[in-house]
Amino acid sequence: MTGVRALPSLQARIAELANGLEIVAVRRLGNRDDARDATQETIARLLERLDAGGFASEAEIVPIAWGIARHVIADILRERGRQPQALFELPSRAPGPLDQLVTADECRVVRGALEALSAPDRALLHRCFVDGEKIGAVAAAIGEPAERVRKRKSRALRRLAEALGVKTGHEIDAGPMEKP
């Protein structure tokens, strides 16, 4: 052996390094087995680099090992993201009974508040939020300046918030949270 790999302190340095690498890997990966695999892969790549003569001095070993470890951990995390979960592990996207009740009640309240708005306000909010049209497109379609349509939308939203009983902007009490 020649070069850095022939140094007597190299084995001790790698053993110390492996302990630190495993601790960091456990924190990032949340799994001791994956952390051990990451540490072993990091040390293997480090030794390959040593054999190829990729170091000028022993002082370079630690920062290069940490760089290799970052890449190995990122590879493991990326691979986890690619693996499909078992069907029994997937959370149900269907709303539960309580969610359905709350959603139905919220829909009823919002519909009532929307009905309290004028027809032009409802139409504008529908185009912006249901149809997903941009203000510029709505303004061009109705032949008004975009700033005027933006202001109309803002006022319609404020009226909707009032109908819903939501305090907005400067109406929110910034005083203490204590009750009188």
N, C-alpha and C positions, 0 to 999 in steps of 0.2 A: 504494500500500500504506500502511496505517496500523497503528498499534499495534506490538505486539511483532514481528510479521513484517517490519516495515520496518527493524528494527535491523540495522546493518551487520555485527555479529558473529554474526548468526543462522546464516548459512551455515557459518561455521567451527565454531560450536557443534554444529550438526547433523552435520557431518562427523566431529567428534570422538566425538560420541555414537554414530554409526553404527558406528564401529570397536569401541567397547566393547560395544555391543549384540550385534554379530556374534560376538564372543569368548564372551560369556555364552551366546548361543543355540547355538553349536557345542558347548559343554560340556553343555548340557541336552538337546539334540536328537541329538548324536552324528553329525551329518551336515552338511557345509559347505553343500550346496545348500539344505537346509531352513533352515539358519541365515541364509543370504542372503535367502531368501524372508521369513523372520520379521522380519529387519531392515528390509527394504523395506516390508513391511506396517506395521510399527511407525512408520516415518518418514511413510508416507502418512497414517496415522490422526492422527499428531501434527500434520501440516500442515493436515489438515481441521479439527482442533480450533483451530489458530491462526487459520484463515480465519473460523471461527465466533466468534472473540473469546473463546476459553475460557481466556485467561491474563491475569493482571493485571500480571505482570512477567516478565522474562527468567529470574529465579531459579526460577520454577515449571516451566520447560521440562524440566529433567533429571528431577526426581522423577515428573512425569507421564509422560515417555517410558518410564521404567523400569516404571511401572505398566502402561502399554499393552503393553510387551514381555512382561511376565509373562502377561498375558491371551492374547496372540498365541501364545506358546510353549505355553501350556496348551491352546489350541484345536488346535494342530498335533498335540500328543501325544494328545489325545482323538480326533482324526480318525484317527490311526494305529491306535488301538485298535478303531475301528469297521471298518477295512478287513480283509476276509478274506485270510488268507495263502494263497498258492498251495499246492496239495496236496503238491508236492515239498518245500516248506519245513516242513511239519508234522512234528514228531518222532514216531516210531513209539511207540505206547503198549504194544505187545506186548513182554513180557519176553523178553530174550535167553536163550540156552541156559544161561549161567552163572546168571542170575537164577532160572531155573526150577529148577535144581539146588539152589541155596541155599534157595529158598522151600520146596521139597519136603522138604529136610532139616530146616528150621525147623519145618515143620508136624509132622513125625514127632516131633521133640523135644518140642514143646508138647503134642501128643496124649499122649505118654507121661507128661509131668508132670501133665496134667489127670486121667489115669487113676489117678494116685497119690493124688489128692484123694478125700475122701469124697463120696458121692452128693449130700448136701445142699449141700456147697461148690460142686460142679460145677453143680448146678441154679441156685444163686444167681448165680454168675458168668455162666452162660449167659443168665439173664434180664436181668442188668445190661449185659453187653457184646455179646451176640449179638442179643437182642430189643430192646435199647435202653431198657428200662424204667427209670424213675427209682426211687430208693430209697423214696420215699413211696408209690409205686404198688405196689411189691413188698411193702412192710410192710403196707399195707392188704389186699392179696390174701391174705397168709398170717396176718394177724391179730396181728402183733407190732408193738411200737413201732419207729419209724423209726430211732432211735438204736441199738437193738439190732441191727437189720438192717445198718446202716452199719458197726457194729463187726464183725459176722460177715463182711461183705464184706472189710473190711480184713484180718482174720485169714486169710481164704481166699486173698487176694492174697499175703500174706506167705508162706503155706505153698506157694503156686504158685511164688513166687520162689525159695524154698528148694529145691523140687524141680527147678527149672531151674538151680540153682547160682548164682543172682544174689545178690550181697550187697546188703542194703537198710539204710537208716537208720543207726543207731549201730554196725552191724556193719562198716561200711566203714572200713578202716584209713586214718587221716588222717596217718600217719607219712610219713617221707621216701620218695621214690621209689627210692632206692638199694637194691640187693640186698645181703644180708649176705655 
